[in-house]
């Protein structure tokens, strides 16, 4: 019960982030099983969970940063937007978008019968393009806002 009590005492945005991670870990576990059965069958169940956690943290953080940029642009450009802290909403939206993104890439990789390495290359390259596009969009919007002031 101490763990649940500690989680309840955390900051709301950190708690949302941890809950999002818990929901996303099974998707990576399924991907490891689908695309790398040799690894899944060769090693312990717990090793697969650890790798799932590492992939979740490694790929979810850029996605969450990207969603934060999008919300920051919306708050900067919209004068009627509420100025209170939108972190929990951002984390929720980011996790839902991440799950949809991962499900789509998993389905594509499964249809095209990719191995795990090809799946990671596809996954990383599309995520990299999305992050770069979001950063460029954020920079252009903030420059536009500065010019209007």
C-alpha positions in Angstrom: 0.0 0.0 0.0 3.0 2.3 0.4 3.6 2.5 -3.3 0.0 3.5 -4.0 0.2 6.2 -1.3 3.5 7.5 -2.7 2.0 7.7 -6.2 -1.0 9.6 -4.9 1.3 12.1 -3.3 3.2 12.8 -6.5 2.7 15.9 -8.6 -0.4 15.5 -10.9 1.6 15.8 -14.1 4.2 13.3 -12.9 1.5 10.9 -11.9 -0.1 11.3 -15.3 3.2 10.6 -17.0 3.8 7.4 -14.9 0.3 6.2 -15.6 0.8 6.8 -19.3 4.0 4.8 -19.2 2.2 1.9 -17.5 -0.4 1.9 -20.3 2.2 2.0 -23.1 4.5 -0.7 -21.9 2.3 -3.6 -23.0 2.3 -2.2 -26.6 6.1 -2.6 -26.7 5.8 -6.0 -25.1 3.5 -7.1 -27.9 5.9 -5.6 -30.5 8.8 -7.6 -29.1 6.7 -10.7 -29.2 5.4 -10.1 -32.8 8.7 -9.0 -34.4 11.4 -10.7 -32.3 10.0 -14.1 -31.1 13.5 -15.5 -30.8 14.4 -12.9 -28.2 11.1 -13.4 -26.5 11.5 -17.2 -26.3 15.2 -17.1 -25.5 15.2 -14.9 -22.5 13.2 -14.5 -19.4 9.8 -12.9 -19.3 11.2 -10.2 -17.1 13.9 -9.2 -19.6 11.2 -8.6 -22.2 9.4 -6.4 -19.7 12.6 -4.4 -18.9 13.2 -3.9 -22.7 9.6 -2.9 -23.1 10.0 -0.3 -20.3 13.2 1.0 -21.9 11.6 1.4 -25.3 8.6 3.1 -23.8 10.7 5.7 -22.0 13.1 6.2 -24.9 10.4 6.7 -27.5 7.6 8.3 -25.4 9.7 11.2 -24.1 10.3 12.8 -27.5 6.6 12.3 -28.3 5.6 14.0 -25.1 8.0 16.9 -25.8 6.5 17.2 -29.3 3.0 17.4 -27.8 4.2 20.1 -25.3 5.5 22.2 -28.2 2.2 22.0 -30.0 0.3 23.1 -26.8 2.9 25.9 -26.2 2.3 27.1 -29.8 -1.4 27.1 -29.2 -1.1 29.1 -26.0 1.3 31.6 -27.5 -0.8 32.2 -30.6 -4.2 32.2 -29.1 -4.8 35.2 -26.8 -8.1 33.7 -25.6 -6.5 30.4 -24.5 -6.5 29.8 -20.7 -3.1 30.5 -19.2 -3.4 27.8 -16.5 -1.1 24.8 -16.5 -2.2 22.4 -19.2 0.3 19.7 -18.4 -2.1 16.9 -17.5 -4.1 17.4 -20.7 -0.9 17.5 -22.7 0.3 14.2 -21.2 -3.1 12.6 -21.8 -3.3 13.7 -25.4 0.3 12.7 -26.0 -0.2 9.2 -24.6 -3.3 8.7 -26.6 -1.6 9.9 -29.8 1.4 7.8 -29.0 -0.7 4.7 -28.6 -2.4 5.4 -31.9 0.9 6.0 -33.6 2.4 2.8 -32.2 -0.6 0.8 -33.2 -0.5 2.1 -36.7 3.3 1.4 -37.1 2.8 -2.0 -35.6 0.0 -2.8 -38.0 2.1 -1.6 -41.0 5.1 -3.6 -39.9 3.0 -6.7 -39.3 1.3 -6.4 -42.7 4.7 -6.0 -44.5 6.1 -8.9 -42.4 9.1 -6.8 -41.0 11.6 -8.0 -38.5 12.3 -6.1 -35.2 15.2 -4.1 -36.6 13.2 -2.9 -39.6 10.3 -2.1 -37.3 12.5 0.0 -35.1 14.0 1.8 -38.2 10.5 2.6 -39.5 9.3 3.6 -36.1 12.3 5.9 -35.4 12.4 7.5 -38.8 8.8 8.5 -38.7 9.0 9.8 -35.1 12.2 11.7 -36.0 10.4 13.4 -39.0 7.4 14.3 -36.7 9.6 15.8 -34.0 11.6 17.9 -36.6 8.4 19.1 -38.2 7.0 20.1 -34.9 10.1 21.9 -33.8 10.2 23.8 -37.1 6.5 24.7 -36.8 7.1 25.9 -33.2 10.0 28.1 -34.2 8.0 29.6 -37.1 5.0 30.3 -34.9 7.0 31.9 -32.1 8.8 34.1 -34.6 5.4 35.2 -36.0 4.2 36.0 -32.5 7.3 38.0 -31.8 6.9 40.0 -35.0 3.3 40.8 -34.1 4.3 42.3 -30.8 
